[in-house]
């Protein structure tokens, strides 16, 4: 099944309803279908079938038109991050070998000079771009292609190395749409905002979920807290898909009762308990959710912030998600024991693009292994111990930074925290806490140690404390651990 079919059904039911809005510009459902079919017709007229189509653009209406048009034509849209370096873009283009590139004019000059063998259409705000001229010359007469299992290829926002492509199918997102409705129980999705970049799976998924639900998606070129709050005031029943750093920015600018929304859904990083408490106060009657997932797995678990008093929990699995926690021999561990999380669902990805060995390593006996270490309580709630890639070894003992951070974040004086290991001749790695303070209160390292000893084994307690003004984040709003570690190693020399 082609996901575009579901969108067309909504367009037939509500042809004049606004599907997407961007400032003063918008497209109704019927207009968006026409643009989608024109793009598809242009691709098919060029003889493209199951070919890769690259989009290098910030959030805008044309991005949506091309993404949908490529899907309708049976091609494979591949969004690239405008924040990437020229070397990263070149590496991905060599890997994907797209037949056509759609890009904002700001990125077109480099693409023309370095990739003249690829057809290029440009989006422009100041003048008529080549995309506009191309689109106006086309007819909405494409035939929908139902023969391609692959929906799109996305890329991770890793902080080191070349981004890794993950392949997602039509079925995986159709199943994810159903899981959204079942878990969150939305009566309607009239207005949706996801102000992160479309190149990150959260915002792109929220866009498609909105169209699947027949609502209006409000496009923002970038996250600006004041603009998000303005739109929320304009549409009091809005649903927000955001990351914790965005929530913090909004909470700094809004007072109790000033904004009314239907729901706020947080993902991408752990949402601190202090921030959840403040969000409850500020957003009043709004339903608050936190979910845990990944580009590879889609949805894994979710937590209803209002109804479930489970501090630091990642919640229970989404409908349709099977969870198993295994040891190093792939045996299930008892309740309450930490092991590697393995999941199975129809929402999982197909594999990594052009990386068969990594794809094979990610699966065992049909279970997807994400490298996350968890425990599960007697009621089925999941708790993150840490990620294998972040684990440090001090004195021969394994320490998961996330576990230590979860404890420190409970202290009222701590705004944000990151725990890392620095090479140490005696310990192997010395546990250090980087802290951004919340207000004027400051703790000494001895006070931090005393606080942690009530909750953590002694070997997990930080041995050093460093104050930072700000943290580095990835483009998807996650803490850039390696970048922070590299920075700290330089300044500590």
C-alpha positions as CSV (number, residue, x, y, z in Angstrom):
1,X,0.0,0.0,0.0
2,X,1.2,3.5,-0.8
3,X,0.9,5.9,2.2
4,X,-0.3,8.6,-0.2
5,X,-3.6,6.7,-0.6
6,X,-4.6,7.6,3.0
7,X,-3.8,11.2,2.4
8,X,-5.9,11.3,-0.8
9,X,-8.9,9.8,1.2
10,X,-8.7,12.8,3.6
11,X,-8.5,15.2,0.6
12,X,-11.7,13.8,-0.8
13,X,-13.5,14.2,2.5
14,X,-12.2,17.7,3.1
15,X,-11.0,19.2,-0.1
16,X,-11.1,22.9,1.0
17,X,-9.7,22.4,4.5
18,X,-6.2,23.8,5.0
19,X,-3.7,20.9,5.0
20,X,-0.4,22.8,5.6
21,X,0.2,26.4,6.6
22,X,3.4,28.4,6.6
23,X,2.9,32.1,7.6
24,X,0.7,33.7,5.1
25,X,1.0,30.8,2.6
26,X,-1.1,27.6,2.8
27,X,-2.3,24.7,0.7
28,X,-5.8,23.1,1.0
29,X,-6.0,19.4,0.8
30,X,-7.1,19.5,-2.8
31,X,-4.3,22.0,-3.7
32,X,-1.7,19.8,-2.0
33,X,-3.0,16.7,-3.9
34,X,-2.7,18.6,-7.1
35,X,0.9,19.6,-6.4
36,X,1.7,16.1,-5.3
37,X,0.4,14.6,-8.5
38,X,2.3,17.3,-10.6
39,X,5.6,16.4,-8.9
40,X,4.9,12.7,-9.4
41,X,4.0,13.3,-13.0
42,X,7.3,15.2,-13.6
43,X,9.3,12.4,-12.0
44,X,7.5,9.7,-14.0
45,X,7.8,11.7,-17.2
46,X,11.6,11.6,-16.7
47,X,11.4,7.8,-16.6
48,X,12.0,7.6,-12.8
49,X,10.8,4.5,-11.0
50,X,12.0,3.6,-7.5
51,X,14.8,6.1,-7.9
52,X,16.3,8.2,-5.1
53,X,15.2,11.9,-4.9
54,X,17.1,14.2,-2.5
55,X,15.6,17.2,-0.7
56,X,18.1,19.7,0.8
57,X,15.9,22.3,2.5
58,X,14.6,23.9,5.7
59,X,11.0,23.4,6.6
60,X,8.7,24.8,3.9
61,X,5.7,24.0,1.8
62,X,7.8,22.9,-1.3
63,X,9.5,20.3,0.9
64,X,6.1,18.7,1.6
65,X,5.0,18.8,-2.0
66,X,8.2,17.1,-3.2
67,X,8.2,14.5,-0.4
68,X,4.6,13.5,-1.1
69,X,5.1,13.6,-4.9
70,X,8.1,11.3,-4.7
71,X,6.1,8.8,-2.6
72,X,3.1,9.0,-4.9
73,X,5.4,8.2,-7.9
74,X,7.0,5.2,-6.1
75,X,10.3,7.0,-5.8
76,X,12.3,7.3,-2.6
77,X,12.6,10.8,-1.0
78,X,15.8,11.4,1.0
79,X,15.8,14.5,3.2
80,X,19.3,15.9,3.9
81,X,20.2,18.2,6.7
82,X,21.0,21.8,5.7
83,X,23.3,22.0,8.8
84,X,25.6,19.3,7.4
85,X,29.0,20.3,6.1
86,X,29.7,20.2,2.3
87,X,31.8,17.0,2.9
88,X,28.9,15.3,4.6
89,X,26.5,16.3,1.9
90,X,28.9,15.1,-0.8
91,X,29.4,11.7,1.0
92,X,25.7,11.1,1.2
93,X,25.1,12.1,-2.4
94,X,27.8,9.6,-3.5
95,X,26.1,6.9,-1.5
96,X,22.6,7.6,-2.6
97,X,23.2,8.6,-6.3
98,X,19.9,10.6,-6.6
99,X,18.6,11.3,-10.1
100,X,17.2,14.7,-9.0
101,X,18.0,17.1,-6.2
102,X,15.5,19.6,-4.9
103,X,17.3,22.3,-2.8
104,X,16.9,25.8,-1.5
105,X,18.7,28.4,-3.5
106,X,21.1,29.0,-0.6
107,X,22.6,25.6,-1.1
108,X,22.3,25.4,-4.9
109,X,25.6,27.1,-5.8
110,X,27.8,24.4,-4.3
111,X,25.6,21.6,-5.6
112,X,25.8,23.0,-9.2
113,X,29.6,23.2,-9.2
114,X,30.2,19.8,-7.5
115,X,27.3,17.7,-8.7
116,X,26.6,18.9,-12.3
117,X,25.7,15.4,-13.3
118,X,22.5,15.5,-11.2
119,X,19.4,17.4,-12.2
120,X,18.8,20.3,-9.8
121,X,15.6,22.3,-9.0
122,X,15.7,25.2,-6.6
123,X,13.3,26.6,-4.0
124,X,13.5,30.4,-3.6
125,X,11.8,33.0,-1.4
126,X,12.9,36.1,-3.3
127,X,12.3,35.1,-6.9
128,X,10.7,32.3,-8.9
129,X,12.9,29.3,-8.4
130,X,13.4,26.6,-11.1
131,X,11.1,24.4,-9.1
132,X,8.2,26.8,-9.4
133,X,8.7,27.0,-13.2
134,X,9.0,23.2,-13.5
135,X,5.9,22.6,-11.4
136,X,3.8,25.1,-13.3
137,X,4.6,23.2,-16.6
138,X,3.3,19.9,-15.3
139,X,-0.1,18.3,-15.2
140,X,-1.6,16.5,-12.2
141,X,-1.9,13.3,-14.2
142,X,0.5,10.8,-12.5
143,X,-0.5,7.3,-11.8
144,X,0.2,6.2,-8.2
145,X,2.9,3.5,-7.9
146,X,2.1,0.8,-5.3
147,X,5.1,-1.4,-6.1
148,X,7.7,0.1,-3.8
149,X,7.9,-1.1,-0.2
150,X,10.3,1.6,0.8
151,X,8.8,4.9,1.9
152,X,11.9,7.1,2.5
153,X,15.5,7.1,3.7
154,X,16.3,9.3,6.6
155,X,19.7,9.9,8.2
156,X,20.7,10.0,11.8
157,X,22.0,13.2,13.4
158,X,25.1,11.7,14.9
159,X,27.9,13.9,16.2
160,X,30.8,11.9,14.8
161,X,31.4,10.3,11.4
162,X,29.1,10.3,8.4
163,X,25.4,10.2,9.1
164,X,23.9,6.7,8.8
165,X,20.8,6.1,6.6
166,X,17.8,4.2,7.9
167,X,15.2,2.8,5.5
168,X,11.5,3.1,6.5
169,X,8.6,1.4,4.8
170,X,5.1,2.5,4.1
171,X,3.7,-0.1,6.4
172,X,5.9,0.9,9.4
173,X,4.5,4.5,9.4
174,X,0.9,3.4,8.7
175,X,1.2,1.2,11.8
176,X,2.8,4.1,13.7
177,X,-0.1,6.4,12.9
178,X,-2.6,3.8,14.4
179,X,-0.4,3.5,17.5
180,X,-0.5,7.3,18.0
181,X,-4.3,7.4,18.0
182,X,-4.5,4.3,20.3
183,X,-1.9,5.4,22.8
184,X,-2.7,9.1,23.1
185,X,-6.4,8.8,22.5
186,X,-6.8,12.0,20.5
187,X,-10.4,12.8,19.5
188,X,-9.1,15.1,16.8
189,X,-5.9,16.5,15.5
190,X,-7.2,19.8,14.1
191,X,-3.9,21.7,14.5
192,X,-0.5,20.2,14.9
193,X,2.9,21.9,15.4
194,X,6.3,20.1,15.3
195,X,8.8,23.0,15.1
196,X,11.9,20.8,14.7
197,X,13.5,20.3,11.3
198,X,11.8,17.9,8.9
199,X,15.0,16.1,8.4
200,X,14.6,14.7,11.9
201,X,12.1,11.9,12.1
202,X,9.9,13.4,14.9
203,X,8.8,16.5,13.0
204,X,8.5,14.7,9.6
205,X,6.4,12.0,11.3
206,X,4.2,14.6,13.0
207,X,3.6,16.2,9.7
208,X,2.5,13.0,8.1
209,X,0.4,12.0,11.1
210,X,-1.4,15.3,10.8
211,X,-2.2,14.7,7.1
212,X,-3.3,11.2,7.9
213,X,-5.7,12.5,10.5
214,X,-7.1,15.2,8.3
215,X,-5.8,18.1,10.3
216,X,-3.8,21.3,9.7
217,X,-0.1,21.2,10.1
218,X,1.6,24.5,10.9
219,X,5.1,24.8,9.3
220,X,7.8,26.8,11.0
221,X,11.1,27.3,9.3
222,X,12.9,27.0,12.6
223,X,12.0,26.8,16.3
224,X,11.3,30.2,17.9
225,X,9.5,29.8,21.2
226,X,7.6,33.0,20.9
227,X,6.2,32.0,17.5
228,X,5.2,28.6,18.7
229,X,3.3,30.2,21.7
230,X,1.6,32.7,19.4
231,X,0.3,29.9,17.2
232,X,-0.8,28.0,20.3
233,X,-2.8,31.1,21.4
234,X,-4.3,31.3,17.9
235,X,-5.3,27.6,17.9
236,X,-6.0,26.5,21.5
237,X,-6.7,22.9,20.6
238,X,-3.2,22.5,19.1
239,X,-1.0,19.4,19.6
240,X,2.7,19.9,20.0
241,X,5.5,17.4,19.1
242,X,8.6,18.8,20.7
243,X,11.9,17.9,22.4
244,X,12.8,18.9,26.0
245,X,15.0,21.8,25.1
246,X,12.1,23.4,23.2
247,X,9.8,22.9,26.2
248,X,12.4,24.7,28.4
249,X,12.5,27.6,26.0
250,X,8.7,27.9,26.0
251,X,8.4,27.6,29.8
252,X,10.8,30.6,30.2
253,X,8.5,32.8,28.1
254,X,5.0,31.9,29.3
255,X,3.2,32.4,32.5
256,X,0.5,30.2,34.2
257,X,-2.7,30.1,32.2
258,X,-1.4,32.2,29.2
259,X,-1.5,29.4,26.7
260,X,-4.1,26.6,26.2
261,X,-3.2,23.6,24.1
262,X,-4.8,20.1,23.7
263,X,-1.6,18.1,24.2
264,X,2.2,18.3,24.4
265,X,4.2,15.2,23.4
266,X,7.9,15.2,24.2
267,X,10.6,12.9,22.8
268,X,14.2,12.9,21.6
269,X,15.8,13.1,25.0
270,X,14.9,12.6,28.6
271,X,12.4,15.2,29.9
272,X,13.5,16.2,33.5
273,X,11.1,15.7,36.4
274,X,11.4,19.4,37.3
275,X,10.4,20.5,33.8
276,X,7.5,18.2,33.8
277,X,6.2,19.6,37.1
278,X,6.5,23.2,35.7
279,X,4.8,22.2,32.4
280,X,1.8,20.8,34.4
281,X,1.5,24.1,36.2
282,X,1.9,26.3,33.1
283,X,-0.2,24.3,30.6
284,X,-3.0,23.5,33.0
285,X,-5.5,21.1,31.4
286,X,-3.3,20.1,28.6
287,X,-2.5,16.4,28.3
288,X,1.3,15.8,28.7
289,X,3.1,12.7,27.2
290,X,6.6,11.6,26.9
291,X,7.6,8.8,24.5
292,X,10.7,6.8,23.9
293,X,11.6,5.7,20.4
294,X,14.2,5.8,17.7
295,X,14.6,6.3,14.0
296,X,15.1,2.6,13.6
297,X,12.3,1.4,16.0
298,X,9.7,4.2,15.7
299,X,7.6,4.0,18.8
300,X,8.8,1.9,21.8
301,X,7.2,3.2,25.0
302,X,5.2,6.1,26.3
303,X,4.2,7.7,29.6
304,X,1.1,9.7,30.5
305,X,2.6,12.5,32.7
306,X,-0.7,13.4,34.4
307,X,-1.8,9.9,35.3
308,X,1.3,7.9,35.9
309,X,3.5,8.9,38.8
310,X,6.6,7.0,37.7
311,X,9.7,9.2,38.1
312,X,12.4,8.6,35.5
313,X,10.4,5.9,33.8
314,X,10.1,5.6,30.0
315,X,6.6,4.2,30.4
316,X,5.0,1.1,29.1
317,X,5.3,-0.3,25.5
318,X,3.1,1.1,22.8
319,X,0.3,-1.1,21.5
320,X,1.8,-3.7,19.1
321,X,5.4,-3.4,20.6
322,X,6.9,-6.5,22.1
323,X,9.7,-5.9,24.6
324,X,12.3,-8.3,25.9
325,X,15.3,-7.5,28.1
326,X,18.3,-9.8,27.5
327,X,21.7,-10.5,29.0
328,X,25.0,-10.9,27.1
329,X,24.0,-14.5,26.2
330,X,20.7,-13.3,24.8
331,X,18.8,-14.8,27.7
332,X,15.8,-13.0,29.3
333,X,16.7,-11.4,32.6
334,X,14.4,-11.3,35.7
335,X,12.2,-8.4,36.5
336,X,14.2,-5.5,37.9
337,X,17.5,-6.7,36.3
338,X,19.4,-4.5,33.8
339,X,19.9,-6.0,30.4
340,X,19.9,-4.9,26.7
341,X,16.5,-3.9,25.4
342,X,15.2,-5.9,22.4
343,X,12.0,-5.0,20.6
344,X,9.7,-6.4,17.9
345,X,6.9,-4.6,16.1
346,X,5.5,-3.8,12.6
347,X,6.8,-0.2,13.1
348,X,10.5,-1.2,12.9
349,X,12.8,0.0,10.1
350,X,13.9,-2.2,7.1
351,X,17.6,-1.7,7.7
352,X,20.5,0.6,7.2
353,X,21.1,2.0,3.7
354,X,24.1,0.3,2.0
355,X,25.2,-1.1,5.4
356,X,24.4,-4.8,5.4
357,X,26.8,-5.8,8.2
358,X,25.4,-3.1,10.5
359,X,21.8,-4.1,9.6
360,X,22.6,-7.8,10.4
361,X,24.2,-6.8,13.7
362,X,21.1,-4.8,14.7
363,X,18.9,-7.9,14.6
364,X,18.9,-11.2,16.4
365,X,16.2,-13.8,15.9
366,X,13.8,-11.1,14.7
367,X,14.5,-8.8,17.6
368,X,15.9,-5.3,17.1
369,X,18.7,-4.4,19.5
370,X,19.3,-0.7,20.0
371,X,22.2,-0.8,22.4
372,X,20.0,0.6,25.2
373,X,20.2,-1.0,28.6
374,X,17.0,-1.1,30.6
375,X,15.2,-2.7,33.6
376,X,11.5,-3.4,33.8
377,X,9.4,-3.3,37.0
378,X,6.6,-5.7,38.0
379,X,4.0,-3.4,36.3
380,X,5.9,-3.4,32.9
381,X,7.3,0.1,33.2
382,X,10.8,0.6,31.5
383,X,13.7,2.4,33.1
384,X,16.8,3.4,31.1
385,X,20.1,2.5,32.7
386,X,22.1,3.8,29.9
387,X,23.3,3.3,26.3
388,X,26.2,1.0,25.5
389,X,27.9,3.6,23.4
390,X,28.0,6.0,26.4
391,X,29.1,3.5,29.0
392,X,32.3,4.3,30.9
393,X,34.5,2.0,32.9
394,X,36.0,3.3,36.2
395,X,38.0,1.0,38.4
396,X,36.9,-1.9,36.3
397,X,33.2,-1.3,36.9
398,X,30.6,-0.3,34.3
399,X,28.9,3.0,34.8
400,X,26.0,4.3,32.7
401,X,26.0,8.2,32.6
402,X,22.3,8.4,32.2
403,X,21.7,6.7,35.5
404,X,23.9,9.2,37.3
405,X,22.3,12.1,35.4
406,X,18.8,11.0,36.4
407,X,19.8,11.3,40.1
408,X,21.5,14.6,39.7
409,X,18.6,16.1,37.8
410,X,16.4,15.7,40.8
411,X,18.4,18.3,42.7
412,X,16.7,21.7,42.7
413,X,20.0,23.5,42.2
414,X,20.8,21.7,39.0
415,X,19.4,22.9,35.6
416,X,21.1,20.5,33.2
417,X,23.8,17.9,33.7
418,X,26.0,15.6,31.7
419,X,28.2,12.8,33.2
420,X,31.3,11.6,31.3
421,X,34.5,9.8,31.8
422,X,37.9,11.4,31.5
423,X,41.1,9.2,31.1
424,X,42.7,8.6,34.5
425,X,45.9,6.8,35.2
426,X,44.4,5.2,38.4
427,X,40.7,4.7,37.6
428,X,40.9,4.1,33.9
429,X,38.2,6.7,33.5
430,X,37.3,9.4,36.1
431,X,33.7,10.2,36.6
432,X,33.0,13.9,36.0
433,X,29.7,15.8,36.2
434,X,29.3,18.9,33.9
435,X,26.6,21.0,35.5
436,X,24.6,24.1,34.3
437,X,23.1,25.5,37.5
438,X,19.5,26.5,37.9
439,X,19.7,29.9,39.6
440,X,22.3,31.3,41.9
441,X,22.8,28.2,44.2
442,X,26.0,26.2,43.8
443,X,27.0,22.9,45.2
444,X,30.5,21.8,46.1
445,X,31.8,18.5,44.9
446,X,31.5,17.2,48.5
447,X,27.8,18.2,48.6
448,X,27.2,16.5,45.2
449,X,28.9,13.3,46.5
450,X,26.8,13.4,49.7
451,X,23.6,13.8,47.7
452,X,24.5,11.0,45.2
453,X,25.4,8.5,47.9
454,X,21.8,8.2,49.0
455,X,20.8,6.9,45.5
456,X,23.9,5.5,43.9
457,X,26.7,3.0,44.5
458,X,29.8,4.8,45.6
459,X,31.8,3.9,42.4
460,X,29.1,5.7,40.3
461,X,29.4,9.0,42.3
462,X,31.2,11.8,40.4
463,X,34.7,12.5,41.5
464,X,34.9,15.9,39.9
465,X,32.5,18.8,39.2
466,X,32.7,21.3,36.4
467,X,30.4,24.2,35.8
468,X,29.3,25.0,32.2
469,X,27.3,27.9,30.8
470,X,25.7,25.9,28.0
471,X,25.7,22.5,26.5
472,X,26.2,21.5,22.8
473,X,23.2,19.8,21.1
474,X,22.6,18.0,17.9
475,X,20.3,19.4,15.3
476,X,17.5,17.1,16.7
477,X,17.9,18.6,20.2
478,X,19.8,15.8,21.8
479,X,22.8,16.3,24.0
480,X,26.0,16.1,21.8
481,X,27.9,13.9,24.2
482,X,31.0,13.4,22.1
483,X,31.3,17.0,21.1
484,X,31.0,18.0,24.8
485,X,33.6,15.4,25.8
486,X,36.0,16.6,23.1
487,X,35.6,20.2,24.2
488,X,36.1,19.3,27.9
489,X,39.3,17.3,27.1
490,X,40.7,20.3,25.3
491,X,40.0,22.9,28.0
492,X,41.2,20.5,30.8
493,X,44.6,20.0,29.2
